[in-house]
Amino acid sequence: MRKYKKWLWLILIILLFSTVVLISAFIPRETRPSAGTRIILEHTYKTYIAPVCFEESDPTNFLEEATLQEAENLNYPPHSPCTEKALESENDRLLTSLLKQIGIMDKKWDNW
């Protein structure tokens, strides 16, 4: 009888886990850039620039490499629409978003 209960619990746990994984594959979630995302501070204009937009931003020489958190702490806005677009959230499924948050999958901002 005890052996039967152990197997029943094991099957219930596996079914519960499988159901959660299956459901999370269909629930949408936004993946946002982390606070540590690399950006460039443009101190002359008091803005920040995404690295992918640097060439077209026509920056001055008063630059500093920083993180998105530092730019937000300084209340710097994005330098251009290109930077805004580059830092837009990604629409992922819950499972994909969680895998990106814990670092198993790469976010688009990780390779900057």
Secondary structure, 3 states (H helix, E strand, C coil): CHHHHHHHHHHHHHHHHHHHHHHHCCCEEEECCCCCCEEEEECCCCEEECHHHCHHHCCCCCEEEEEHHHHHHCCCCECCHHHHHHCCCEEEEHHHHHHHHCCCCCCCCCCC
